[in-house]
Each structure stands twice: as C-alpha cells, then as structure tokens.
Amino acid sequence: MIKQPNVILGNDELLVTMGRKGDILGLFYPRRDHAQHVEESVACIHTGEKLLWTNDNDWHCIQNYIEDTNIVSTKLYHDSGIRISILDLVHPDVPVLIRRFKVQSQQKSQGNSSTIQISM
C-alpha cells in the first residue's frame, strides 16, 4: 500500500515524512536521499480495556505547521473523550526528530480527568 505524506520535516541530514495523524511514514538518514530507516510508526493508547491505534478511523484529526516555524502540530480527538496533541520538529542543525505528546482524557477516573505529557 502506498501512503502519501501529509507533512515533511527535515534538515541537510534527516528527512521525516508523516501522515495526517502524526504517524511516521519514512525517516531518511544520513542524507535526505538515503534509504529509509522507518517503514511505519504509529502510536496507540491502552485504555485499560483495549488498544486505540491512532491510525484507526475512530480518530478525528487537525494537522498544520505552526506559523513561521518548522514545527508540526497534530491534534487527535477520539469519541471516547481521549485527546492527543503532538508537536514534531527536526532540529535545524542536528539530525534529531523531537516529538512531544500530550494525552488528555475527558473520561472521569475517580472524579478527575487526567493529562499525561511525554517528550521523545
């Protein structure tokens, strides 16, 4: 299956292609025209009962570049009340992909909603 990237991030050494839900479709290093090192990378959430893969049709998404930057913002919304916010960027001088995930649940667990932040 051929997957078309929705956004592209990179510098002189690293090129990353991503789908509209923040899934990594390709990662090319040590040059942009080198063989790709990632075939596919998709996030998922374990709810305690089941896995919610972010590439499923149950997720609604909004994705855009933050104005005047090379940072991509991806927001995912699930009907269960789970929201995921992903910020992605490639450092301008170093071949590093930086990802920040913020996961929020509107489901009440013991009277509280919860938020988790993960940076990679």
N, C-alpha and C positions, 0 to 999 in steps of 0.2 A: 504494500500500500504506500503510495506517495503522499507525504504530508507537506503542505505548504507552510512555511514560517509566516508568522504574523508580525514579529519584530526581530530585529537583528542588533546585537551589541558586539563591540569589539575594539581592538587596537591593532598595532602593527603585527603582533604575535598571536593573538587569540581572537577567534570569531565564534560567537554563540548565536544559534538560531532558536527561536522559541515559538510555540503555538499560542493561540489566543487565551488559553487558560493557564499560562505560565509553565507549561511543560517544555522541557529542553528537548529539542529535536536533533540538534547537532552541536558539537563542540570541536573546533578545528584548532590544532596547536602542533608545532611551534610556528606555523605560518597560516595565514588565512586560507591558502590553497592546499594545505596538507590534508592527509586522510583524517576523517573524523574519528573522534575518540569516544563519543557517546552516541548510541543508536537511538535511545529514548530514555527519558527520565520523567516520571510522573509522581506527584505527591499524593498521599492518601491520609485520611484521618480514621482512627479507630474510635468508635463511639462507645465502646464497652459492649456493644452487641454485634456490630458489623463494621466492615471497612467501607469508607466512602471515597472512592477514587475520584480525583478532581477532573479527570477527562470524561466522566460519565455525563450523560445528558441532563441529569438532575441539577447540575450547577449552572447558574446564570453568571455571566462574566462581563466586566468592563475592563478594557486594557488601553493604555495610552502612554506615550512618552511624557514625562513631566516637562513643562515648557522650558525651553532654552537649556536643557540638560541631556545627558545620555543615560538617564535613569528611566526604567520602565516600571510603571505601576500597574499591577493586575489585582483586581478585586473580584472575588468569587463569593457567590451567595447560594446557599443550599436551602431548600424548602424546610428542612428540619430546624433552621434557626442558626446554623453554623455559618460564620463568615470568615473568609481568609483574605488578608491583604498581603501582597508580595511586592517587595521592591527589589529590582535587579539592576546591577550596573557592572561594567567591566572597568577596572582601574585604567586610567589613560596611559600609564607608563609601564605597568607590570601585568603579566598575563594571569590575572586573577579575576574570577567571577565572584561577586559579592551578592548574596541573597539574604533578604530579611523577611521572615514570615511572622505575621501576627494573626493568631487564631482566636476568634471570639465565638462564644456560644450564647445564644439568647434563651436556651433551654435552662430552666431553673433546676439547679442541683443543690439540694439542701438550702433553698431560699436565695441562692446567689447565682448571678450569671458569671461566667469565667472568661478570662483572657490569658493567652499564653503567647510570648514572643520568642522567636528562635532566629538567631543570626548565624549564617554559614559563610 
